[in-house]
Amino acid sequence: MVPQVAGVSPYWFGLAALTFAFSCFVTQRLSAVRSCLYWVDVPKERSLHRRPTPRTGGIAILGGIVIGQLLPVIFGWLDGRAANRTNLL
C-alpha cells in the first residue's frame, strides 16, 4: 500500500503534476506563431493590453482538465479496479 500525505494518495499528486505539465506544454505550442490555432487578440484603443495577446491558453487548460479526468478512469478500467472504487481520494 502506498502511504498517504494529508489523506491523499501520492498517485493524485503525480496526476496533478502530469496534467499541469501537459497544459503548460500545449499552451506553449498553441501560443507559437507557427501554430494552426494562433488566435490573437489585437489591442484596440479601449483595450487594457498594448501588444497582441494569444487567446488559446484556455483550450490547453481545458485539455489538461479533460486528460486529468480521463486518465484515472482509463487506468482503473485497464487493471480491473474501477468497480471496487467507492472513494477517489
Summary of the structure (lengths in Angstrom):
residues: 89
radius of gyration: 18.6
end to end distance: 14.3
largest distance: 59.6
contacts: 189
relative contact order: 0.16
helix: 52%
strand: 7%
